[in-house]
């Protein structure tokens, strides 16, 4: 359905393709159609024709919002807009807040990739200045915006207007004003271009008789005329027009690839070293070459593709960025918020809180905070004698030994040969208990039961004790040589209830903020017991010693461990349980409304889809491990040779006193038991003599 116009604009009208219900709630004033001051119907017609020409040439595929400056601007509406294929929304500026008026441009739907977004603002100089009260975000973006200044008593200097901070993020903004000679001059913004962060340039000029006129041949210099504009800092005469070029075709007012080439603009990029994302290479260089790493590779690819350069800046507090109680941001995020840096790098995590103050580019890699704990500790050596069997086995053996003696005594009492002298010895339970215990300790028996039932049981008992003894002795040897390990810490709950501490590098970032805001009991205990440190290396050294645990970004932590904290065989000297505390999206925070973000996102998307980021990461991890091993190669080789020389040639393990802690512990218990039995025996004999006396 096409848009329709009412002769009296009492409400907003849109076509089905550009309708947004929120617009109907805006307070509108009923304007009266009329003429411009002084009855300048000719100027009216010129402005109307200019709008129609711009729409026909540049906005035919756009859904439009037309902002009218009251009744004085209504006659500037071309009748042809009634039939605009993608619909037109008409809004009277009278009575609207400037921000609300400019915010209407975001109501144009973007779901149809074939439909662009266009805004036409018909206003007089007085209202124009009122619209500048809106913040930069109101004017920011890539929406095709045409501002037609209705001629009045004083025509503003459009070039100076476009240099105001309000337009520092306005990419597709064209302002048309009528000069004293009767020519409509069209100026636009030029952002992040070459050596200028914000500039204004004349993009074209228009007259009813000749239409758009512009010259595009670089380096040509024509005869000076009042239509020629030279721009400082540029060595070319650009987009100038004079009557001799009446037949030349105009340049696009809203080029789609306006920010595709940044023409060598030098961006300020906040960075802190954080391997493998940003690693120091040559500190003497301010920009490219100062650092290396994953994000440097990505940054250099984007710089070549978009034709820009950059230099690094660093926060004074060496923090990534967190929101303080006073509403200010610290670290690199704070530099971007205060526009001291255009964006920041160094493994920066996306968060909803940060996104309220900065605009993140597309995530280019995903990471997670991973728990790192000490390796499992060996079990105490003094437990060696009891470790070959489990508790259940020891209990079963104890029951078997306790039952064997009485059972053999019972057989001796009821067997056929119970009356013989050699069988009567087994009637005594004490004798049978000692008899059954001797095979357990691998000792032979002097006595022998002659009764058949007893002999059958004893035969099976000897087989049982032989198997148990062999299994015990073989297992005991292995446990003495290679002691078992305790269960390592696998999660945060086990960590906060363990006997070790936990440390964390303080980055002043998302992880620190989450810990500060946590209400979960485990996280609260983690926050109350955390030891803040300055270096991940220092923490990992204590983790290797078994005194601390930590958690940090998985990519960085695993690389550091692989490079510095592995044994000669490449096994980690710490335990990685695979417990992830939080998932993280890594992206670059940019200034809000940054006009170059669209181009950066486009290039990042291509790089990610091509698989280059993951390939770079694998390459960097491999190179860092190789470099680390080369640096300590000789020392490792010497140490390895020394260790080999200390070991026996046949590979056998020499048992040391440490291996025999268990047997000596049992012997110590024997001494103590014997010493304790002596006074008990004395007391028992003394009591027996008194009873007999």
Secondary structure, DSSP 8 states (H G I E B T S, - for coil): ------SS--S----TTT--GGGGGS----------GGG-HHHHHHHHHHHHHHHHHH-TTEEEEEEE-THHHHTTS-GGGGG-TT-EEEEE-TT--HHHHHHGGGGS--S-TT-EEEEEEEEEHHHHHHHTTS-HHHH-BS-EEEEEEE--SS---HHHHHTSGGGTTBSSEEEEEE-TTS-EEEEEEEEEETTEEEEEEEEEEEETTTEEE----TT------TT----TT-SS--S---GGGTTS----SS-TTTTT--TTEEEEEE---BTTTBEES-TT-SBTTSEESHHHHHHHHHHHHHTEEEEEE--TT-----B-TTS-B-HHHHHHHTTSSSEE-SS-B--HHHHTTSEE----EEEEEEEEEE---B--GGGHHHHTS-HHHHHHHHHHHHHHHHHHHHHHHHSTTTTSHHHHGGGSHHHHHHHHHHHHTT---S----SHHHHHHHHHHHHHHHHHHHHHHHHHHHHHHS--B-----SHHHHHTSSSEEEEE--SSHHHHHHHH--SHHHHHHHHHEEEES-HHHHHHHHHHTSEEEEEEHHHHHHHHHHHSB-TTS-BSEE----EEEEEEE--EE-TT-TTHHHHHHHHHHHHHTTHHHHHHHHHHHHHHHHHHHHTHHHHHHHHHHHHHHS-TT------TTTTHHHHHHHHHHHHHHHHHHHHHHHHHHHHHHHH-
